[in-house]
Amino acid sequence: MCDENNSRVYIITRHQSTVDWVMAKLNGKGLDRDVFVTGHLSNEIILRMRKGDIVYGILPIHLIRRLLRKGVEYFHVVLPDVPYELRGKELTLKQVKEFGGQIWKIDDIKCFKV
């Protein structure tokens, strides 16, 4: 069993408003642990992660799969209602909320390279 006090929380996004929104959604829950915020998930960071660590982010499927296989919990940030003209642009915290920001827990991904 994983010692919750030794697990870490990672927030992986290039967007400060998304970091602020995730932190607000957590409302202090789980933030008694180390929290690391980074714009990109490097191989070095993945190698440092341990079973029981928690990641919030917007990651490609192959990286999500890799994290899950390590025993890392993954929560995907979903913004379902972002207008086309704002995709790829920096959003405000108000816009993240306005465009329906959600957090989805991803438990399993069954996929393979063809």
C-alpha positions, 0 to 999 in steps of 0.5 A: 500500500502506498504511503499517501504522505510520500506521494507527490502531486504533479500539475502538467500544463503550460497554462497558468490559468489551468494550474490556478483552476486545478488548485482551486478545484482541489480546494486544499485536498491532497495539497499537504504533499509536495506539488510540482508544476511543470509545462512539459512532462519529460522522461526525467520527471516520469522516471522520478514518479512513483506508484501513488503519485498523482498527475493532473494534466492534458497529456497525449495518450501514450504518456497517460498509458505510461503513467498508469502502468507505473501506478501513477493516478492520472486526472485529465483536464477537459475543456469541452466548450472552448470556441475554435478561435480560442484554441491554443490561446492562453485562457483566463481563469474565468474562461476555463470555468466558462468553457466547462472545465472538468477533471476526468479520472483515467483508470485504464487505457487499452491501446497499442501501436500498429 
